[in-house]
Amino acid sequence: MAAISFLGDLIQTISDRGRDLISFGRSDLARAASAADLAKLCEDLISRRGEASGVALARLILDRYALLPEDERLAFLELVAAEFGADHAAVEEAIAAYRDEPSRARLGVLHEAAEPRSQELIRRLNLARGGTLALVRMREDLFVLRKRLKDRDASPDQRDAADSLDSDFEHLFASWFNRGFLVLRPIDWSTPADILEKIIRYEAVHEIADWDELRRRIEPPDRRCFAFFHPALLDEPLIFVEVALTSGIAPAIQPILAHERESVPARLATTAIFYSISNCQKGLAGVTFGNFLIKQVVEDLAREIPSLKTFVTLSPVPGFRTWLDRERRADAPQGLTREDVETLRLLDGDAWRNDKATCEAVRRAMLPAAAAYFLRAKNERGRPLDPVARFHLGNGARLERMNFLGDVSGKGMRQSYGLMVNYLYDLSAIEKNHETYANLGTVAASSAVSRELRSNLPPPRAVVLAEAG
């Protein structure tokens, strides 16, 4: 950390000296800038060769950008998208030269010519102190711009330019935030308060209401929390996972989050349950962290607590209710018999949960539908519809168990009628499951899940059976 601080101070010194070289002072920073003014400064930045003046100018651009109102920030990004693409004339010239002489050198020239100028702009802006975080926030603005362009039915060229700029950000971020740079840190009650406050704010699965609730999640000996950090964002977690150490696979979230519960001595725990995984930086969407996080936490916990033999998630099913409601209205519902459809009409009211027999009837109709949702329902790429399923299956996990009324909170009922699932991370099968899913779209599922499929309906496509552990 000291070395990083030294480098940051060194860059700041270069920036301050560079500011003098390019005659920009504090008064210039305070002066209002328009989107067009900022775009001109960006042209100046990518044309400069001096390191000191470039660092200073990059900092000035980012500072001025932060002071702009949202509409001006979006206008600036639209200008960058439109004006900082590749030089088409240079690309055509490089293509012609390569055709005349297909050499590695000319291929390199072609590659350089084809790169959008926006990528070089982003790289140079990143030289400024705090540049990485500022660029992550800038990409969040770009998401807003892309939505506005879509909503106002902008021209295809405008939308394509904004999409291309977003691809530039994602391409560079994937390199800057690769696994080699990430640092795994445990989060506990001794973690600095500013980071703990961000854990509360960024929790995206099960809301943390206050500091007392946060303490219940990270201080007891049978609770763990881990987060990935990046050297350029020291106090900003990228992603974090909350873990419950238990004596078995939990079928519901409420007992895990209960205020009053009996703690399990960590040394006696047999199961680690990953019950919440939250991405913290919206501007890093599309950059993969979660698969590395879970696998490293599994390895670290297995070394720390030898009694742990089972590693599972307790996961939400965010798309299930929308899918089920659509299938209930369909002429040929997927995974449902006519009797199931009739029974599931009970979901249109609230009383079904209050009667044991009615609740059981709903369970018997819902679980086969849930099995079809996971094993049959596919998106346009032939992958499961559910985004959480795609994440864990892509990591090599196995769909282990479906839990009726696993989350009876308001959020749980709204997104899945309370359904939750367990994904099992079996260290001996992770790589095999990952390869078959990546190459064939094969869903690894336990026999318990597969048996829920209706036998009188067409068999599922691309399903592999595995006995529950």
C-alpha positions as CSV (number, residue, x, y, z in Angstrom):
1,M,0.0,0.0,0.0
2,A,2.9,2.4,0.8
3,A,4.4,1.8,-2.6
4,I,1.0,2.6,-4.3
5,S,0.8,5.8,-2.2
6,F,4.3,6.8,-3.2
7,L,3.5,6.3,-6.9
8,G,0.3,8.3,-6.5
9,D,2.2,11.2,-4.9
10,L,4.8,11.0,-7.7
11,I,2.1,11.2,-10.3
12,Q,0.5,14.1,-8.5
13,T,3.9,15.9,-8.5
14,I,4.3,15.3,-12.2
15,S,0.7,16.5,-12.7
16,D,1.3,19.7,-10.7
17,R,4.5,20.5,-12.6
18,G,2.8,19.7,-15.9
19,R,-0.1,22.0,-15.0
20,D,2.4,24.9,-14.9
21,L,3.9,23.7,-18.2
22,I,0.6,24.0,-20.0
23,S,-0.4,27.2,-18.1
24,F,-3.5,25.8,-16.5
25,G,-4.1,26.9,-12.9
26,R,-6.9,26.7,-10.3
27,S,-8.8,29.5,-11.9
28,D,-9.0,27.5,-15.2
29,L,-10.5,24.5,-13.3
30,A,-13.2,26.7,-11.8
31,R,-14.1,28.2,-15.1
32,A,-17.2,26.5,-16.6
33,A,-16.6,24.3,-19.6
34,S,-19.0,23.1,-22.3
35,A,-19.0,19.7,-23.9
36,A,-17.4,21.1,-27.0
37,D,-14.6,22.8,-24.9
38,L,-13.9,19.5,-23.2
39,A,-13.8,17.6,-26.5
40,K,-11.2,20.2,-27.8
41,L,-9.0,19.5,-24.7
42,C,-9.3,15.8,-25.4
43,E,-8.0,16.4,-29.0
44,D,-5.1,18.3,-27.4
45,L,-4.5,15.5,-24.9
46,I,-4.1,12.7,-27.5
47,S,-1.8,14.9,-29.7
48,R,0.6,15.7,-26.9
49,R,3.8,13.8,-26.4
50,G,5.0,15.3,-23.1
51,E,4.3,13.1,-20.1
52,A,4.1,15.8,-17.5
53,S,1.8,18.1,-19.5
54,G,-0.3,15.1,-20.5
55,V,-0.9,14.0,-16.9
56,A,-1.9,17.5,-15.9
57,L,-4.2,17.9,-18.9
58,A,-5.8,14.6,-18.2
59,R,-6.5,15.6,-14.6
60,L,-7.9,18.9,-15.8
61,I,-10.3,17.2,-18.2
62,L,-11.6,14.8,-15.6
63,D,-12.0,17.6,-13.0
64,R,-14.0,19.7,-15.5
65,Y,-16.0,16.7,-16.6
66,A,-17.0,16.1,-13.0
67,L,-18.2,19.7,-12.7
68,L,-20.5,19.6,-15.7
69,P,-24.3,19.0,-15.3
70,E,-25.5,15.7,-16.5
71,D,-26.8,16.9,-19.9
72,E,-23.4,18.4,-20.7
73,R,-21.6,15.3,-19.6
74,L,-23.8,13.2,-21.9
75,A,-23.2,15.6,-24.7
76,F,-19.5,15.3,-24.2
77,L,-19.6,11.5,-24.4
78,E,-21.7,11.8,-27.5
79,L,-19.1,14.0,-29.1
80,V,-16.3,11.6,-28.1
81,A,-18.3,8.7,-29.5
82,A,-18.8,10.5,-32.8
83,E,-15.4,12.1,-33.3
84,F,-12.9,9.8,-31.7
85,G,-13.4,6.7,-33.8
86,A,-10.9,5.1,-36.1
87,D,-9.4,7.0,-39.0
88,H,-11.2,5.3,-41.9
89,A,-8.8,6.6,-44.6
90,A,-5.8,5.3,-42.6
91,V,-7.6,1.9,-42.2
92,E,-8.2,1.7,-46.0
93,E,-4.6,2.6,-46.7
94,A,-3.3,0.0,-44.2
95,I,-5.6,-2.7,-45.7
96,A,-4.3,-1.9,-49.2
97,A,-0.7,-2.0,-48.0
98,Y,-1.2,-5.4,-46.3
99,R,-2.8,-6.8,-49.4
100,D,0.2,-5.7,-51.5
101,E,2.6,-7.2,-48.9
102,P,1.0,-9.5,-46.2
103,S,3.8,-9.1,-43.6
104,R,3.6,-9.0,-39.8
105,A,4.9,-5.4,-39.8
106,R,2.1,-4.2,-42.1
107,L,-0.5,-6.2,-40.1
108,G,0.7,-4.3,-37.1
109,V,0.2,-1.0,-38.9
110,L,-3.3,-2.2,-39.8
111,H,-4.1,-3.1,-36.2
112,E,-2.9,0.3,-35.0
113,A,-4.9,2.1,-37.7
114,A,-8.1,0.2,-36.8
115,E,-8.0,1.1,-33.1
116,P,-10.4,3.9,-32.3
117,R,-8.8,7.1,-31.0
118,S,-11.2,6.9,-28.1
119,Q,-9.1,4.0,-26.7
120,E,-6.0,6.1,-26.7
121,L,-8.0,8.9,-25.1
122,I,-9.2,6.6,-22.3
123,R,-5.6,5.4,-21.7
124,R,-4.3,8.9,-21.4
125,L,-7.1,10.0,-19.1
126,N,-6.2,7.1,-16.9
127,L,-2.7,8.6,-16.3
128,A,-4.2,11.2,-14.0
129,R,-4.4,10.5,-10.3
130,G,-7.8,9.0,-9.5
131,G,-8.2,8.6,-13.3
132,T,-9.4,4.9,-13.1
133,L,-12.3,5.6,-10.7
134,A,-13.2,8.7,-12.7
135,L,-13.4,6.6,-15.9
136,V,-15.5,4.0,-14.2
137,R,-17.9,6.7,-13.2
138,M,-17.8,8.1,-16.8
139,R,-18.9,4.8,-18.1
140,E,-21.9,4.9,-15.8
141,D,-22.8,8.1,-17.6
142,L,-22.3,6.4,-20.9
143,F,-25.0,3.8,-19.9
144,V,-27.4,6.7,-19.4
145,L,-26.5,8.1,-22.8
146,R,-27.1,4.8,-24.6
147,K,-30.5,4.5,-23.0
148,R,-31.4,8.0,-24.0
149,L,-30.3,7.5,-27.6
150,K,-32.5,4.4,-27.7
151,D,-35.5,6.1,-26.1
152,R,-35.3,9.1,-28.4
153,D,-34.9,6.8,-31.4
154,A,-31.6,8.3,-32.4
155,S,-30.0,7.3,-35.7
156,P,-28.3,4.0,-36.1
157,D,-25.0,5.8,-36.5
158,Q,-25.4,7.6,-33.2
159,R,-26.3,4.4,-31.4
160,D,-23.5,2.4,-33.0
161,A,-21.0,5.1,-32.1
162,A,-22.1,5.1,-28.4
163,D,-22.0,1.3,-28.4
164,S,-18.5,1.3,-29.9
165,L,-17.3,3.7,-27.2
166,D,-18.8,1.4,-24.5
167,S,-16.9,-1.5,-26.1
168,D,-13.7,0.5,-25.8
169,F,-14.3,1.1,-22.1
170,E,-15.1,-2.6,-21.6
171,H,-12.1,-3.8,-23.6
172,L,-9.7,-1.6,-21.5
173,F,-11.3,-2.3,-18.2
174,A,-11.1,-6.1,-18.8
175,S,-7.3,-5.6,-19.1
176,W,-6.9,-3.2,-16.2
177,F,-9.0,-5.3,-13.9
178,N,-7.8,-8.7,-14.7
179,R,-7.4,-11.3,-12.0
180,G,-3.7,-10.6,-11.6
181,F,-4.4,-7.2,-10.2
182,L,-7.2,-8.0,-7.8
183,V,-6.6,-8.4,-4.1
184,L,-8.9,-10.5,-1.9
185,R,-9.5,-9.0,1.5
186,P,-11.7,-10.2,4.4
187,I,-14.3,-7.8,5.6
188,D,-14.9,-7.8,9.3
189,W,-15.8,-5.4,12.1
190,S,-12.2,-4.1,12.2
191,T,-12.4,-3.0,8.5
192,P,-12.3,0.8,8.1
193,A,-15.7,2.4,8.5
194,D,-15.8,4.0,5.1
195,I,-15.5,0.5,3.5
196,L,-18.1,-0.9,5.8
197,E,-20.5,1.9,4.9
198,K,-20.0,1.0,1.2
199,I,-20.8,-2.7,2.0
200,I,-24.1,-1.5,3.4
201,R,-24.7,0.8,0.4
202,Y,-23.7,-1.7,-2.3
203,E,-25.5,-4.8,-1.0
204,A,-27.8,-5.7,-3.9
205,V,-29.4,-9.1,-2.9
206,H,-30.5,-8.8,0.8
207,E,-30.7,-5.2,2.0
208,I,-28.6,-4.3,5.1
209,A,-30.9,-2.0,7.0
210,D,-28.4,-0.5,9.5
211,W,-25.0,-0.9,11.2
212,D,-26.4,-3.5,13.7
213,E,-27.5,-5.7,10.8
214,L,-24.1,-5.4,9.2
215,R,-22.5,-6.4,12.4
216,R,-24.7,-9.5,12.6
217,R,-23.5,-10.5,9.1
218,I,-19.8,-10.1,9.6
219,E,-18.8,-10.3,13.2
220,P,-20.1,-13.8,14.5
221,P,-17.6,-16.6,14.1
222,D,-19.9,-18.5,11.7
223,R,-20.2,-15.5,9.3
224,R,-17.6,-14.4,6.7
225,C,-17.4,-11.6,4.1
226,F,-14.8,-11.2,1.4
227,A,-14.3,-8.5,-1.2
228,F,-12.0,-8.0,-4.2
229,F,-10.1,-4.7,-4.4
230,H,-7.9,-3.1,-7.1
231,P,-4.8,-1.1,-6.3
232,A,-6.2,1.9,-8.2
233,L,-9.4,1.8,-6.2
234,L,-8.1,1.1,-2.7
235,D,-11.2,2.0,-0.7
236,E,-13.8,0.9,-3.3
237,P,-14.8,-2.8,-3.2
238,L,-15.4,-4.2,-6.7
239,I,-17.5,-7.2,-5.6
240,F,-18.1,-8.9,-2.3
241,V,-19.6,-12.1,-1.1
242,E,-21.3,-12.9,2.2
243,V,-20.9,-16.5,3.6
244,A,-22.8,-18.4,6.3
245,L,-21.0,-21.4,8.0
246,T,-23.6,-24.0,8.9
247,S,-24.1,-27.7,9.6
248,G,-26.1,-28.3,6.4
249,I,-27.5,-26.9,3.2
250,A,-30.0,-24.1,4.1
251,P,-33.3,-24.1,2.2
252,A,-34.3,-20.5,3.1
253,I,-32.7,-17.2,3.7
254,Q,-34.8,-15.9,6.6
255,P,-33.1,-18.2,9.2
256,I,-29.7,-17.1,8.0
257,L,-30.6,-13.4,8.4
258,A,-32.6,-13.8,11.6
259,H,-31.7,-11.4,14.5
260,E,-31.9,-14.2,17.0
261,R,-30.2,-17.4,16.0
262,E,-27.9,-20.1,17.4
263,S,-24.4,-19.6,16.2
264,V,-22.4,-22.6,14.9
265,P,-18.7,-22.9,16.1
266,A,-16.7,-22.4,12.9
267,R,-14.6,-25.5,13.6
268,L,-17.7,-27.6,13.6
269,A,-19.3,-26.2,10.4
270,T,-19.6,-28.6,7.5
271,T,-21.2,-26.3,4.9
272,A,-20.3,-22.8,3.6
273,I,-23.3,-21.0,2.1
274,F,-22.7,-18.1,-0.3
275,Y,-26.0,-16.2,0.3
276,S,-25.2,-12.8,-1.3
277,I,-22.9,-11.7,-4.1
278,S,-23.0,-8.0,-4.9
279,N,-21.2,-6.2,-7.7
280,C,-20.3,-2.7,-6.5
281,Q,-19.2,-0.7,-9.5
282,K,-21.9,-0.3,-12.2
283,G,-19.3,1.1,-14.6
284,L,-17.5,-2.2,-14.6
285,A,-20.5,-4.1,-16.0
286,G,-19.3,-6.9,-18.3
287,V,-15.9,-7.3,-16.5
288,T,-15.9,-10.7,-14.8
289,F,-15.0,-10.8,-11.1
290,G,-17.5,-13.2,-9.5
291,N,-16.1,-16.5,-10.8
292,F,-12.6,-15.7,-9.5
293,L,-14.1,-14.5,-6.2
294,I,-16.1,-17.6,-5.4
295,K,-13.4,-20.1,-6.4
296,Q,-10.8,-18.3,-4.3
297,V,-13.0,-18.0,-1.3
298,V,-13.8,-21.7,-1.6
299,E,-10.1,-22.5,-1.6
300,D,-9.3,-20.2,1.3
301,L,-12.2,-21.4,3.5
302,A,-11.3,-25.1,2.7
303,R,-7.7,-24.4,4.0
304,E,-8.9,-22.4,7.0
305,I,-11.7,-24.8,8.2
306,P,-10.9,-28.4,7.3
307,S,-14.4,-29.6,8.5
308,L,-16.0,-27.8,5.5
309,K,-17.0,-30.3,2.9
310,T,-19.9,-28.6,1.1
311,F,-19.8,-25.3,-0.7
312,V,-23.2,-24.0,-2.0
313,T,-25.0,-20.8,-2.8
314,L,-28.5,-19.8,-1.6
315,S,-29.5,-17.9,-4.7
316,P,-32.4,-15.8,-5.8
317,V,-34.3,-16.5,-9.0
318,P,-34.9,-13.0,-10.3
319,G,-36.7,-13.9,-13.6
320,F,-38.9,-16.7,-12.5
321,R,-42.1,-14.9,-11.6
322,T,-42.1,-13.0,-14.9
323,W,-41.5,-16.2,-16.9
324,L,-44.1,-18.2,-14.9
325,D,-46.8,-15.6,-15.3
326,R,-46.2,-15.5,-19.0
327,E,-46.3,-19.3,-19.3
328,R,-49.5,-19.4,-17.3
329,R,-51.2,-17.2,-19.9
330,A,-49.7,-19.0,-22.9
331,D,-51.7,-21.3,-25.2
332,A,-49.0,-24.0,-24.9
333,P,-47.3,-23.4,-21.5
334,Q,-43.8,-24.8,-21.1
335,G,-43.4,-27.2,-18.3
336,L,-47.0,-26.9,-17.1
337,T,-50.0,-29.2,-17.4
338,R,-53.5,-27.7,-17.6
339,E,-54.0,-28.8,-14.0
340,D,-50.8,-27.0,-13.0
341,V,-52.1,-23.8,-14.7
342,E,-55.4,-24.1,-12.9
343,T,-53.7,-24.6,-9.5
344,L,-51.3,-21.7,-10.0
345,R,-54.2,-19.4,-10.4
346,L,-54.0,-19.3,-6.6
347,L,-50.9,-17.2,-7.0
348,D,-53.1,-14.3,-8.1
349,G,-54.2,-13.8,-4.5
350,D,-52.3,-13.7,-1.2
351,A,-54.2,-16.2,0.8
352,W,-52.6,-19.3,-0.6
353,R,-49.6,-19.1,1.8
354,N,-51.9,-19.1,4.9
355,D,-53.4,-22.6,4.3
356,K,-51.2,-25.7,4.6
357,A,-53.1,-27.8,2.0
358,T,-53.3,-24.9,-0.5
359,C,-49.6,-24.1,-0.1
360,E,-48.7,-27.7,-0.7
361,A,-50.8,-27.8,-3.9
362,V,-49.0,-24.7,-5.2
363,R,-45.7,-26.3,-4.3
364,R,-46.5,-29.4,-6.3
365,A,-47.4,-27.3,-9.4
366,M,-44.6,-24.8,-9.0
367,L,-41.6,-27.0,-8.7
368,P,-42.1,-28.8,-12.0
369,A,-42.5,-25.4,-13.7
370,A,-39.3,-24.3,-12.0
371,A,-37.4,-27.3,-13.2
372,A,-38.6,-26.5,-16.8
373,Y,-37.5,-22.9,-16.3
374,F,-34.0,-24.0,-15.4
375,L,-33.6,-27.0,-17.7
376,R,-35.7,-26.1,-20.8
377,A,-36.3,-22.4,-21.1
378,K,-33.4,-20.8,-23.1
379,N,-32.5,-17.4,-24.3
380,E,-31.5,-16.6,-27.9
381,R,-28.0,-17.9,-27.3
382,G,-29.3,-21.2,-26.0
383,R,-28.4,-20.5,-22.4
384,P,-30.8,-20.5,-19.4
385,L,-33.0,-17.5,-19.1
386,D,-32.1,-16.8,-15.5
387,P,-29.0,-14.5,-15.2
388,V,-28.0,-15.9,-11.8
389,A,-28.2,-19.5,-13.2
390,R,-26.0,-18.4,-16.2
391,F,-23.4,-17.0,-13.8
392,H,-23.1,-20.0,-11.5
393,L,-23.4,-22.7,-14.2
394,G,-20.8,-20.8,-16.2
395,N,-18.6,-21.0,-13.1
396,G,-18.9,-24.8,-13.1
397,A,-21.5,-25.1,-10.3
398,R,-24.3,-27.6,-10.3
399,L,-28.0,-26.8,-9.8
400,E,-28.5,-28.8,-6.7
401,R,-31.9,-28.0,-5.1
402,M,-34.9,-25.8,-5.6
403,N,-36.4,-24.3,-2.4
404,F,-40.1,-23.5,-2.3
405,L,-40.7,-20.3,-0.3
406,G,-37.0,-19.9,0.3
407,D,-37.4,-16.2,0.5
408,V,-40.7,-14.9,1.8
409,S,-39.6,-11.2,1.9
410,G,-41.5,-8.7,-0.3
411,K,-38.6,-8.7,-2.8
412,G,-38.5,-12.5,-2.9
413,M,-42.2,-12.9,-3.5
414,R,-42.1,-10.2,-6.2
415,Q,-39.3,-11.7,-8.2
416,S,-39.9,-15.4,-7.8
417,Y,-42.9,-16.2,-5.7
418,G,-40.4,-17.0,-3.0
419,L,-38.4,-19.6,-4.9
420,M,-34.7,-19.9,-4.1
421,V,-32.1,-22.4,-5.3
422,N,-28.8,-23.9,-4.2
423,Y,-25.9,-24.2,-6.6
424,L,-23.2,-26.7,-5.5
425,Y,-19.5,-25.9,-6.0
426,D,-17.9,-29.4,-6.1
427,L,-14.2,-28.8,-6.4
428,S,-13.7,-32.1,-8.2
429,A,-16.3,-31.3,-10.9
430,I,-16.1,-27.5,-11.4
431,E,-13.8,-27.7,-14.5
432,K,-15.9,-30.5,-16.2
433,N,-19.2,-28.7,-15.5
434,H,-17.7,-25.4,-16.8
435,E,-16.4,-27.0,-20.0
436,T,-19.6,-28.8,-20.9
437,Y,-21.7,-25.7,-20.2
438,A,-19.4,-23.4,-22.2
439,N,-19.1,-25.7,-25.1
440,L,-22.5,-27.4,-25.3
441,G,-24.8,-25.3,-23.1
442,T,-25.2,-28.3,-20.9
443,V,-26.9,-27.6,-17.5
444,A,-25.4,-29.7,-14.7
445,A,-28.3,-30.6,-12.4
446,S,-28.9,-33.0,-9.6
447,S,-31.3,-35.9,-10.0
448,A,-33.5,-34.2,-7.4
449,V,-34.0,-31.2,-9.7
450,S,-34.4,-33.3,-12.9
451,R,-37.0,-35.6,-11.3
452,E,-39.3,-32.6,-10.9
453,L,-39.8,-32.3,-14.7
454,R,-43.2,-33.6,-15.8
455,S,-42.8,-37.1,-17.3
456,N,-45.8,-36.6,-19.6
457,L,-44.2,-33.5,-21.3
458,P,-41.3,-33.6,-23.8
459,P,-37.9,-34.5,-22.3
460,P,-35.6,-31.6,-21.5
461,R,-32.9,-30.6,-24.0
462,A,-29.2,-30.4,-23.0
463,V,-29.5,-31.7,-19.5
464,V,-26.9,-33.7,-17.6
465,L,-27.9,-35.7,-14.5
466,A,-25.7,-36.0,-11.5
467,E,-26.5,-37.5,-8.2
468,A,-26.8,-35.1,-5.3
469,G,-23.8,-35.1,-3.0
